[in-house]
């Protein structure tokens, strides 16, 4: 259980993480702002579509249940 081979995997793992972390290309402020605005706008549009569909479904169910 307390094998010395396990202890040598630790530093290799963190060295690999460090090497991979250096490969990351972080977005600049302008790109982040544009993407954030796009996410908020699309979320609002999808929310509006869902609200309209919900209203139509509610009206349709109420209409069908009121038929005698």
Secondary structure, DSSP 4 states (H G I P E B T S, - for coil): ---HHHHHHHHHHHHHHHHHHHT-----HHHHHHHHHHHHHHHHHHHHHHHHHHHHHHHHHHHHHH--
